[in-house]
Amino acid sequence: MSSKDNNLNQSISRAGTHAEKYDLRKTVFGTDDVLPMWVADMDLPTPPFVLNAIHSRLNHPILGYTHTPDSVYQAIIDWQAQHNYQVQQSHIVFTHNVANGFFMAVSAFTQPGDAVLVQPPIYPPFLSAPQQNNRVVIESPLILSENHYEIDFDAFEKAIVDNSVKLFLFCSPQNPSGRVWLETELRQLADICQKHNVIIVSDEIHSDMVYAPNKHIPIASLSEEIANNVVTLSSPGKTFNLGGLQIGYAIISNPKLKADYLKICKQNSIDSLNLFAQIALTAAYTEQGKQWRNELLSHFSENIDILETFFAKEFPKVRVMRPQASYLVWLDFKEMFASQAELKDWLIHKAKLGLNDGESFGGESQAGANFMRINLAVAQPVLNQALQQLKQAKHSLPVE
Ligand SMILES: Cc1ncc(COP(=O)(O)O)c(C=O)c1O
């Protein structure tokens, strides 16, 4: 099957669907006149076999309360096995989405005033989850080296010790950079956290979109001892474009951690999937789903190639960080703009593109300054349109 057969190169209008990416343009960019390439969902169709499963359930006229059937748990167990992650049904807890999961974890494993560690640049809710729960955000920024992020393990451990960190919110693969962590790195993080009694919450929502030869390793799959200290969060929401269905689950093998987590979920009455989330997850987490995902990854790889070639030719000063996973690309404009305000102004008003502002990923360490994140989960005509707009905006670049 080529991406053509999968409709991955067909532009689809999302008008009238209340898509956040489109409808919030005026609020976020001050104008509706931008091509939106920000919110991390796809302007590509959810796979037909998932849509068919939902359609077929609609043939029954009653949409009453459902309990979660074993088949949903089994689909997760089988799906995670592709990552050599052996999951048991009793380890799974559902939430309404993955962000729910780490918000619950912050409440479950820390008290107000406790320190929670993050590694900016990072998906912004990693910063707001502790903040909104009156916890203290401790930042151990990733190190930018040769257009690639590395972990400073000494600084990471020092941040834990100096601040008596209780919880580490980990993003694996990493958003916004698309970095896939190596086994050696995962082991080192796990060892440090174990040594200092820091619980790891590992958000693995991007784990099914990894480009070979990179390989996703769930940190909890490394050993029973490591798993004992980890809460893994995941969802088919990103890979299969199901964000609007609200799907999230946690895998927690340590009974004490699971009990603490579940208690908070129950207190907030968030411990189940809705009917369509159950159906979509079960349809997506299949062999057909794997095959479709592989096609999707080829499509994204092509888009990333196109973007890289374009920037190398038209804007060689911009550094494109090639993601090892997912469809988000982190762009470094440091050599092109003196300030983030100028960069934003040029992108919004001259190139007419709506990208994610790097600063929102940065926290106090400002690790996202000079960056923008672009979402390449689009049909190629849309990508070409975006690149055309950038090219046309060249003449209005600030004079050097
Ligand atoms: C790392 C990460 N976690 C969680 C989410 C949000 O997932 P959900 O919609 O399931 O809350 C995203 C979305 O971009 C993400 O990148």
The ligand as an ORCA input file, in Angstrom:
! r2SCAN-3c Opt
* xyz 0 1
  C       4.102     14.026     25.176
  C       2.633     14.237     25.090
  N       1.850     13.804     26.083
  C       0.522     13.959     26.055
  C      -0.083     14.608     25.000
  C      -1.562     14.797     25.023
  O      -2.198     13.592     24.952
  P      -3.715     13.473     25.355
  O      -4.515     14.182     24.331
  O      -3.952     12.008     25.380
  O      -3.827     14.098     26.689
  C       0.686     15.075     23.938
  C       0.061     15.788     22.828
  O       0.698     16.449     22.061
  C       2.071     14.884     23.995
  O       2.871     15.287     22.998
*
